[in-house]
Amino acid sequence: MTGATAALIPLRPALEQVTPETVAEARRLLGARLADVRTAAGVRQVDLARMVRWSRSTVANVETGRQSAPREFWLGCDLALGARGLLVAAWVETEALSNRLRDQVAMERIRLRLSESPPRCVCRDLQRLLSEVAASAQPGRPTVVGAVRRQRPG
């Protein structure tokens, strides 16, 4: 197989592209699920906010999808409302979509840079590109950059 042929074969099947709109809709649905569970449990927003030690406005904004919240928020809500993991599982799925979008953006930046003419100093340019992409990632989460660095011969 020639180098040109190898470039045409994807390393793994392409996943469906995630758009910012897809992530926003997933956050709205997640918030609506929280509102449904809270209402079914007979708990007001202000009471849930007190139970999980977040503000009522945060609860309201999360329920409408205007604000995202960290894992601790969702764990607290799940426990306070007796949702038995339903809310946390839905949050994990939503975060996975958000992370896929972030990775897609990072890969697109890499593709664009690689399509340009070669720089005078490949090492410095590669380090700059990897640093920019890594700066946009969440701490503690595996990224495309980590995969690229692990593949580097060493």
C-alpha positions as CSV (number, residue, x, y, z in Angstrom):
1,M,0.0,0.0,0.0
2,T,1.5,3.4,-1.0
3,G,1.5,6.4,1.3
4,A,-1.2,8.1,-0.9
5,T,-3.4,5.1,-0.6
6,A,-3.0,4.9,3.1
7,A,-4.0,8.5,3.5
8,L,-7.4,7.7,1.9
9,I,-8.2,5.0,4.5
10,P,-9.6,6.4,7.8
11,L,-8.0,5.1,10.9
12,R,-11.4,4.4,12.4
13,P,-14.9,5.0,11.1
14,A,-16.0,8.6,11.3
15,L,-18.5,9.4,14.0
16,E,-21.5,11.5,13.2
17,Q,-20.5,15.1,13.4
18,V,-21.8,17.0,16.5
19,T,-22.9,20.6,16.0
20,P,-23.2,23.3,18.7
21,E,-26.9,23.1,18.1
22,T,-26.9,19.4,18.9
23,V,-25.1,20.1,22.2
24,A,-27.5,23.0,23.0
25,E,-30.5,20.8,22.4
26,A,-29.1,18.0,24.6
27,R,-28.6,20.5,27.4
28,R,-32.2,21.8,27.0
29,L,-33.5,18.2,27.2
30,L,-31.3,17.4,30.2
31,G,-32.7,20.5,31.9
32,A,-36.2,19.5,31.1
33,R,-35.6,16.1,32.6
34,L,-34.4,17.7,35.8
35,A,-37.5,19.9,35.9
36,D,-39.7,16.8,35.3
37,V,-38.0,14.8,38.0
38,R,-38.1,17.7,40.5
39,T,-41.8,18.4,39.8
40,A,-42.7,14.7,40.1
41,A,-40.9,14.6,43.5
42,G,-43.0,17.6,44.6
43,V,-39.9,19.8,45.1
44,R,-39.7,23.5,44.3
45,Q,-36.7,25.0,42.6
46,V,-35.8,27.0,45.8
47,D,-36.0,23.9,47.9
48,L,-33.8,21.9,45.5
49,A,-31.3,24.7,45.5
50,R,-31.1,24.6,49.3
51,M,-30.7,20.8,49.3
52,V,-27.8,20.8,46.8
53,R,-26.3,24.1,48.0
54,W,-26.6,25.9,44.6
55,S,-28.6,29.0,43.9
56,R,-32.2,28.9,42.8
57,S,-31.2,30.8,39.6
58,T,-28.7,28.1,38.8
59,V,-31.4,25.5,39.1
60,A,-33.7,27.6,37.0
61,N,-31.0,28.2,34.3
62,V,-30.0,24.6,34.2
63,E,-33.6,23.5,33.8
64,T,-34.0,25.8,30.8
65,G,-30.7,24.8,29.2
66,R,-29.2,28.3,29.6
67,Q,-26.5,27.1,31.9
68,S,-24.5,24.0,32.2
69,A,-23.5,22.6,35.6
70,P,-20.7,20.3,36.8
71,R,-21.0,16.7,37.9
72,E,-21.3,17.7,41.5
73,F,-24.5,19.6,40.8
74,W,-26.0,16.6,39.0
75,L,-24.9,14.1,41.7
76,G,-26.6,16.3,44.3
77,C,-29.8,16.7,42.3
78,D,-29.9,13.0,41.6
79,L,-29.5,12.1,45.3
80,A,-31.8,14.9,46.6
81,L,-34.6,13.9,44.2
82,G,-34.1,10.1,44.5
83,A,-33.6,9.7,40.7
84,R,-31.5,6.6,41.2
85,G,-28.8,7.6,38.7
86,L,-31.1,8.8,35.9
87,L,-30.0,12.4,36.1
88,V,-26.3,11.6,36.3
89,A,-26.5,9.2,33.4
90,A,-28.3,11.8,31.3
91,W,-25.6,14.3,32.2
92,V,-22.8,11.9,31.2
93,E,-24.4,11.5,27.8
94,T,-24.7,15.2,27.4
95,E,-21.1,15.8,28.4
96,A,-20.0,13.1,26.0
97,L,-21.6,15.1,23.1
98,S,-20.0,18.3,24.3
99,N,-16.6,16.5,24.5
100,R,-17.0,15.1,21.0
101,L,-17.7,18.6,19.7
102,R,-14.6,19.9,21.4
103,D,-12.5,17.1,19.9
104,Q,-14.0,17.8,16.4
105,V,-13.0,21.5,16.7
106,A,-9.5,20.5,17.8
107,M,-9.1,18.0,15.0
108,E,-10.3,20.6,12.4
109,R,-7.7,23.1,13.7
110,I,-5.0,20.4,13.3
111,R,-6.2,19.5,9.8
112,L,-6.2,23.1,8.7
113,R,-2.7,23.6,10.0
114,L,-1.4,20.4,8.4
115,S,-2.9,21.5,5.0
116,E,-0.8,24.7,5.1
117,S,2.8,24.9,3.7
118,P,5.4,23.4,6.0
119,P,6.9,25.8,8.5
120,R,10.6,26.5,8.8
121,C,10.8,24.8,12.2
122,V,8.4,21.8,12.4
123,C,9.1,21.1,16.1
124,R,8.3,24.6,17.3
125,D,5.2,24.9,15.1
126,L,4.0,21.4,16.2
127,Q,4.5,22.3,19.9
128,R,2.5,25.6,19.4
129,L,-0.3,23.8,17.8
130,L,-0.5,21.1,20.4
131,S,-0.4,23.7,23.2
132,E,-3.3,25.7,21.6
133,V,-5.4,22.6,21.3
134,A,-4.5,21.4,24.8
135,A,-5.4,24.8,26.3
136,S,-9.0,24.4,25.0
137,A,-9.5,21.0,26.6
138,Q,-10.9,20.2,30.1
139,P,-8.3,19.3,32.7
140,G,-8.2,15.6,33.5
141,R,-10.0,14.5,30.3
142,P,-8.3,12.5,27.6
143,T,-7.9,14.6,24.5
144,V,-6.9,14.3,20.8
145,V,-3.6,15.9,21.8
146,G,-2.8,13.2,24.3
147,A,-3.4,10.6,21.6
148,V,-1.1,12.4,19.2
149,R,1.6,12.7,21.9
150,R,1.3,9.0,22.8
151,Q,1.8,8.0,19.2
152,R,5.0,9.9,18.9
153,P,8.1,7.6,18.7
154,G,10.1,7.9,21.7
